[in-house]
């Protein structure tokens, strides 16, 4: 939905292929959305870097939802090789569903192409 300097807002539309038994959006879908949004936020500060990869990720789940999910990712810290992020996942009406922190490694200079 939006990309800024060190930020990304993304939406996961609700659908039957994304739910777990009980009808709420499955945890792996939430983590995938958080990973995508965080990766875009990382690239917004690092540029398009081949081989940027997550090296650590922690998810805390608070509530479930049977509707669209909004991810709001932001870069917390950018070092030379590591970028720390936080992503908050919300139900469409604004309820906090989960919080995901992730650290991404950037390749060493000359180790991967920049585009």
C-alpha positions in Angstrom: 0.0 0.0 0.0 2.9 2.4 0.8 6.7 2.6 0.9 8.7 5.3 2.6 12.2 5.8 3.8 12.6 2.8 6.1 8.9 1.9 6.1 6.4 -0.2 4.3 2.7 -0.7 4.7 1.2 -3.8 3.1 -2.1 -5.6 3.1 -3.0 -9.3 3.1 -6.5 -9.8 1.7 -8.6 -12.3 3.6 -9.4 -15.5 1.8 -10.2 -19.2 2.3 -6.7 -20.3 1.4 -5.1 -18.2 4.2 -7.1 -19.5 7.1 -6.5 -22.1 9.8 -9.1 -24.4 11.4 -11.5 -22.0 13.2 -11.5 -19.5 10.3 -8.8 -17.1 11.4 -5.8 -16.1 9.3 -3.0 -18.7 9.8 0.1 -17.8 11.7 2.4 -18.7 8.8 0.5 -16.2 6.6 1.0 -13.5 9.2 4.7 -14.2 9.4 5.0 -14.2 5.6 3.3 -10.8 5.4 5.5 -9.4 8.1 8.6 -10.8 6.3 7.6 -9.2 3.0 6.9 -5.8 4.6 10.1 -5.8 6.6 12.1 -6.8 3.5 10.7 -3.9 1.5 11.5 -1.5 4.3 15.1 -2.8 4.4 15.4 -2.3 0.6 14.0 1.2 1.0 17.1 2.2 3.0 19.7 -0.2 1.5 18.8 0.0 -2.1 18.0 -3.0 -4.2 20.5 -5.5 -3.0 20.7 -9.1 -4.2 21.0 -11.7 -1.4 19.8 -9.6 1.5 18.5 -12.2 3.9 16.8 -12.6 7.3 19.1 -13.9 10.0 16.8 -13.7 13.0 13.0 -13.4 13.3 10.7 -13.5 16.3 6.9 -13.3 16.2 4.5 -12.6 19.1 0.9 -13.3 18.4 -1.9 -11.6 20.3 -5.2 -12.1 18.6 -6.7 -13.7 15.5 -8.8 -12.2 12.7 -11.1 -13.4 10.0 -10.4 -10.4 7.8 -7.8 -8.4 5.9 -4.4 -7.9 7.7 -2.4 -4.7 7.5 1.4 -4.8 8.1 3.3 -1.7 9.2 7.1 -2.3 9.0 9.8 0.0 10.0 13.6 -0.1 10.1 14.8 0.3 13.7 18.5 0.4 13.0 20.7 0.2 9.9 24.3 -0.8 10.4 26.9 -1.6 7.7 25.8 -5.3 7.4 22.8 -5.7 9.6 19.4 -4.0 9.5 16.9 -4.4 12.4 13.2 -4.1 11.8 9.9 -4.2 13.6 6.6 -5.1 12.0 3.2 -4.7 13.6 0.2 -6.6 12.1 -3.3 -5.1 12.5 -6.8 -6.3 11.7 -8.4 -4.0 9.2 -10.4 -2.3 12.0 -7.1 -1.5 13.9 -6.8 -4.3 16.5 -3.1 -5.3 17.0 -2.7 -8.9 16.0 1.0 -9.6 16.2 4.4 -8.0 16.5 7.4 -9.4 14.5 11.1 -8.3 14.9 13.6 -9.4 12.3 17.2 -8.7 11.5 18.4 -8.8 7.9 22.0 -9.3 6.8 23.3 -7.3 3.8 26.0 -8.9 1.6 29.6 -7.7 2.0 30.5 -5.0 -0.6 31.4 -6.7 -3.8 29.7 -9.9 -2.6 26.5 -9.3 -4.4 25.4 -7.0 -7.2 23.5 -3.8 -6.6 21.0 -2.7 -9.1 
